[in-house]
Amino acid sequence: MSIANGATVVNETSYLGQTVGSDGAVLVTGSGSSWTTDYLYLGYQGSGTLTIADGGLVSTGLVDMVRTATGTGTLNLNGTPG
């Protein structure tokens, strides 16, 4: 999913890579673009990638990365792996 051009997304719980073998990715890019989620599971059992670039904003109450042995999580800040 891409959030760009000043778009705003608000939700409660988000899973990127929720199940074994799954891939989930979110790109938040551009000034004014934002994603607000209460709980972010990044690489829960699958592969999850979050990229925040070019002034994008992500706000969350909790980030849980790589919940199980099968999970992988990647956080890219300003488009650079971090």
Secondary structure, 3 states (H helix, E strand, C coil): CEECCCCEEEEEEEEECCCCCCEEEEEEECCCCEEEEEEEEECCCCEEEEEEECCCEEEEEEEEECCCCCCEEEEEECCEEC
